[in-house]
Amino acid sequence: MTDLRALLTDGLRPGVYRWPSTAAADDVRRDAAAAGFGFVLLDTGEIHDKAGFLDLCATAFDLPRWFGRNWDALADSLSDRSTGEPEVVLWSGLRHLLEHDHDTVDVALQIFAEDTTNSGQLRVLIHETADAKTPDLLSSLPVL
């Protein structure tokens, strides 16, 4: 059993977390499934702006065709898709997007935090290397 599987099995609370790990997305997907969680990969390693981020969210979260590609629509769509079933969102490549569009990352984190509070469904893991300097925007987030 990996550390992530143990965290999920022991009842990791909904929230947005910094997660320094070398685990690959497939390993996280496997661990999430083994613990009874859904899995969403949000890889922003090639994303440069809000439009690209919202397009990625539409695909990654399987949002409806009518998804409006704006912040209110993202918040509403995440809320609408909430089943109450626990779900792990692995956000990799956040630093790349942060370098190109700080505001997009800031608003996205706010929306995810609000959804974790309201739905109790998401556990958003911001995948980072253990030795990386923490950007100010992420410094208040708990580390797993």
C-alpha positions as CSV (number, residue, x, y, z in Angstrom):
1,M,0.0,0.0,0.0
2,T,1.4,3.4,-0.9
3,D,1.3,6.5,1.3
4,L,-1.5,8.0,-0.9
5,R,-3.6,4.9,-0.7
6,A,-3.2,4.9,3.1
7,L,-4.2,8.6,3.3
8,L,-7.3,8.0,1.2
9,T,-8.2,4.9,3.1
10,D,-7.8,6.6,6.4
11,G,-10.2,9.3,5.4
12,L,-8.4,12.2,3.7
13,R,-10.7,15.2,4.1
14,P,-11.9,17.1,1.0
15,G,-9.6,20.0,0.3
16,V,-6.8,21.4,-1.8
17,Y,-3.3,20.1,-0.9
18,R,0.3,20.4,-2.0
19,W,1.6,16.9,-2.6
20,P,5.3,16.5,-3.0
21,S,5.7,13.1,-4.7
22,T,7.4,11.2,-7.5
23,A,4.3,9.0,-8.1
24,A,3.1,8.8,-11.7
25,A,-0.4,9.7,-12.7
26,D,-1.2,6.0,-13.4
27,D,-0.1,5.1,-9.9
28,V,-2.3,7.8,-8.4
29,R,-5.2,6.6,-10.5
30,R,-4.7,3.0,-9.3
31,D,-4.4,4.1,-5.7
32,A,-7.5,6.2,-5.9
33,A,-9.5,3.3,-7.4
34,A,-8.2,0.9,-4.8
35,A,-9.5,3.2,-2.1
36,G,-12.9,3.7,-3.7
37,F,-12.2,7.1,-5.2
38,G,-12.8,8.5,-8.7
39,F,-9.8,10.1,-10.4
40,V,-9.3,13.2,-12.6
41,L,-6.0,14.2,-14.1
42,L,-5.6,17.9,-14.6
43,D,-2.3,18.3,-16.4
44,T,-1.5,22.0,-17.1
45,G,2.0,21.4,-18.2
46,E,1.2,22.7,-21.7
47,I,-1.5,25.2,-20.8
48,H,-0.7,28.9,-20.9
49,D,-3.9,30.8,-20.2
50,K,-7.5,30.8,-18.8
51,A,-9.0,29.6,-22.1
52,G,-6.7,26.6,-22.3
53,F,-7.3,25.8,-18.6
54,L,-11.1,25.9,-19.0
55,D,-10.9,23.7,-22.1
56,L,-8.8,21.2,-20.2
57,C,-11.3,21.2,-17.3
58,A,-14.2,20.6,-19.7
59,T,-12.4,17.5,-21.0
60,A,-10.9,16.3,-17.7
61,F,-14.1,16.6,-15.7
62,D,-16.3,15.5,-18.6
63,L,-18.4,18.7,-18.3
64,P,-21.5,19.0,-20.4
65,R,-21.4,20.4,-23.9
66,W,-23.1,23.6,-22.8
67,F,-20.2,24.4,-20.4
68,G,-19.7,28.1,-20.9
69,R,-15.9,28.4,-20.6
70,N,-16.0,31.0,-17.8
71,W,-15.3,30.9,-14.1
72,D,-19.0,30.9,-13.0
73,A,-19.7,28.1,-15.4
74,L,-16.8,26.1,-14.0
75,A,-18.0,26.5,-10.5
76,D,-21.6,25.7,-11.4
77,S,-20.6,22.7,-13.5
78,L,-18.4,21.2,-10.8
79,S,-21.3,21.6,-8.4
80,D,-23.7,20.1,-10.8
81,R,-21.6,17.0,-11.4
82,S,-21.1,16.4,-7.7
83,T,-22.3,13.0,-6.8
84,G,-21.0,13.0,-3.3
85,E,-18.6,10.2,-4.2
86,P,-15.0,11.0,-3.3
87,E,-12.7,11.9,-6.1
88,V,-9.0,12.6,-6.4
89,V,-7.9,15.4,-8.7
90,L,-4.2,15.3,-9.5
91,W,-3.1,18.7,-10.8
92,S,0.3,18.4,-12.4
93,G,2.0,21.2,-14.3
94,L,0.6,23.9,-12.1
95,R,3.9,25.8,-12.0
96,H,4.0,26.0,-15.7
97,L,0.6,27.6,-15.8
98,L,1.5,29.8,-12.8
99,E,4.5,31.2,-14.8
100,H,2.2,32.1,-17.7
101,D,-1.0,33.1,-16.0
102,H,-0.9,33.7,-12.2
103,D,-4.5,34.9,-12.1
104,T,-5.9,31.7,-13.7
105,V,-4.2,29.6,-11.1
106,D,-5.4,31.8,-8.3
107,V,-9.1,31.8,-9.4
108,A,-9.0,28.0,-10.1
109,L,-7.7,27.3,-6.6
110,Q,-10.5,29.4,-5.2
111,I,-13.1,27.5,-7.2
112,F,-11.7,24.1,-6.2
113,A,-11.5,25.2,-2.5
114,E,-15.1,26.3,-2.6
115,D,-16.2,23.1,-4.3
116,T,-14.4,20.9,-1.7
117,T,-16.2,22.8,1.0
118,N,-19.6,22.6,-0.7
119,S,-19.7,19.2,-2.2
120,G,-17.2,17.3,0.0
121,Q,-16.3,15.3,-3.1
122,L,-12.9,16.6,-4.3
123,R,-9.4,16.0,-2.9
124,V,-7.2,18.2,-5.1
125,L,-3.6,17.2,-5.0
126,I,-1.1,19.7,-6.5
127,H,1.7,17.5,-7.7
128,E,5.1,19.0,-7.0
129,T,8.7,18.0,-6.5
130,A,9.8,17.7,-2.9
131,D,12.8,20.1,-3.4
132,A,10.9,22.9,-5.3
133,K,10.5,26.3,-3.7
134,T,6.9,27.0,-2.8
135,P,5.3,29.9,-4.7
136,D,3.6,32.4,-2.4
137,L,0.2,31.5,-3.9
138,L,0.5,27.9,-2.6
139,S,2.2,28.6,0.7
140,S,-1.0,28.5,2.8
141,L,-2.0,25.1,1.4
142,P,-1.5,22.1,3.6
143,V,1.1,19.6,2.6
144,L,0.4,15.9,2.5
